[in-house]
Amino acid sequence: MDVWFDDGNTIVAVGDKRFCVYAGILSSMSSIFRDMFQVSKSPQQEHVDGRPVVHLVGDSPEDVSYLLKAMHDISFFLPPPARVSFAVASGILRTSTKYDISILRHRALLHLSKVYATSLSE
């Protein structure tokens, strides 16, 4: 799943995968991304086609693609009763927790709790 907006203003790099997205959207939803973009405004910052590149370390490209898609396309990750795959819900849970995106983290937990027990009594 490619997340590439031709008019995006930032490149997010995960391993050898690149995503062209909007820094303003990421910053408005995540304090971690907001801080990353503030720190990355140095003259030594890597650029591709005039866009700054932010490298994410320790994430899978698939998980980041799910997260970025959910952040940029409201219909991709709707709350329950909409159905999503385990891969999408768990990937968004991991990355939204890491990057402090509470609305997506909460939504991922709702999806997972609809399918899997959350207590021993269940």
C-alpha positions as CSV (number, residue, x, y, z in Angstrom):
1,M,0.0,0.0,0.0
2,D,1.7,3.2,-1.2
3,V,1.1,6.5,0.6
4,W,2.5,9.1,-1.8
5,F,0.9,12.5,-2.4
6,D,2.6,14.3,-5.3
7,D,2.0,17.6,-3.5
8,G,3.1,16.3,-0.1
9,N,5.8,18.3,1.6
10,T,7.7,15.7,3.6
11,I,9.3,12.3,2.9
12,V,9.0,9.7,5.6
13,A,11.6,6.9,5.2
14,V,11.4,3.5,6.8
15,G,14.2,1.2,5.6
16,D,14.1,1.4,1.8
17,K,10.5,2.5,1.7
18,R,9.5,6.2,1.2
19,F,6.2,7.9,1.8
20,C,5.4,11.5,0.6
21,V,3.0,13.0,3.1
22,Y,2.0,16.3,4.8
23,A,4.0,17.3,7.8
24,G,1.1,19.5,9.0
25,I,-1.2,16.5,9.3
26,L,1.4,14.4,11.1
27,S,2.3,17.3,13.4
28,S,-1.3,18.0,14.3
29,M,-2.0,14.4,15.4
30,S,1.3,13.5,17.0
31,S,3.6,15.4,19.4
32,I,6.4,13.1,18.5
33,F,6.2,14.0,14.8
34,R,5.8,17.6,15.7
35,D,9.0,17.5,17.7
36,M,10.8,15.5,14.9
37,F,9.9,18.1,12.3
38,Q,11.2,20.9,14.6
39,V,14.5,19.1,15.2
40,S,14.9,18.2,11.5
41,K,15.0,21.9,10.4
42,S,18.8,22.0,10.1
43,P,20.9,22.9,7.1
44,Q,22.3,19.4,7.0
45,Q,18.8,17.9,6.7
46,E,18.6,15.4,3.9
47,H,16.2,16.5,1.1
48,V,14.7,14.7,-1.9
49,D,13.1,16.9,-4.6
50,G,13.2,19.8,-2.2
51,R,11.3,17.9,0.5
52,P,12.9,17.1,3.9
53,V,13.4,13.4,4.7
54,V,12.5,12.1,8.2
55,H,13.9,8.6,8.9
56,L,11.9,6.3,11.2
57,V,13.9,3.6,12.9
58,G,12.6,0.3,14.4
59,D,9.3,0.3,12.5
60,S,8.1,-2.0,9.7
61,P,7.3,-0.3,6.4
62,E,3.9,-2.0,6.5
63,D,3.0,-0.7,10.0
64,V,4.0,2.8,9.0
65,S,2.1,2.6,5.8
66,Y,-1.1,1.7,7.7
67,L,-0.5,4.5,10.2
68,L,0.1,7.1,7.5
69,K,-2.9,5.9,5.4
70,A,-5.1,6.2,8.6
71,M,-3.8,9.7,9.2
72,H,-4.4,10.9,5.7
73,D,-7.6,9.0,4.7
74,I,-10.4,9.0,7.2
75,S,-12.2,6.1,5.4
76,F,-9.2,3.7,5.7
77,F,-9.5,3.1,9.5
78,L,-13.0,3.7,10.6
79,P,-14.1,2.8,14.2
80,P,-16.0,-0.4,14.9
81,P,-18.3,-1.8,13.6
82,A,-16.2,-1.3,10.5
83,R,-14.0,-4.3,9.9
84,V,-10.3,-4.1,9.6
85,S,-7.7,-6.9,9.4
86,F,-5.6,-7.9,12.4
87,A,-2.5,-6.7,10.5
88,V,-3.9,-3.2,10.1
89,A,-5.3,-2.9,13.7
90,S,-2.1,-4.3,15.3
91,G,0.2,-2.3,13.1
92,I,-1.7,0.9,13.9
93,L,-1.7,0.0,17.6
94,R,2.1,-0.4,17.6
95,T,2.9,2.8,15.7
96,S,0.2,5.0,17.2
97,T,1.5,4.1,20.6
98,K,5.1,4.9,19.6
99,Y,4.2,8.2,17.9
100,D,1.6,9.3,20.5
101,I,-1.5,9.4,18.3
102,S,-4.1,8.7,20.9
103,I,-7.2,8.7,18.6
104,L,-5.8,6.0,16.4
105,R,-4.4,4.0,19.4
106,H,-7.9,4.1,21.0
107,R,-9.5,3.1,17.8
108,A,-7.1,0.2,17.3
109,L,-7.8,-1.0,20.8
110,L,-11.5,-0.9,20.1
111,H,-11.1,-3.0,17.0
112,L,-8.9,-5.6,18.8
113,S,-11.2,-5.8,21.9
114,K,-14.2,-6.6,19.6
115,V,-12.4,-9.7,18.4
116,Y,-10.2,-10.8,21.3
117,A,-11.0,-11.1,25.0
118,T,-9.6,-8.4,27.2
119,S,-10.0,-10.1,30.5
120,L,-9.6,-13.6,31.9
121,S,-13.4,-13.9,32.5
122,E,-14.1,-13.3,28.8
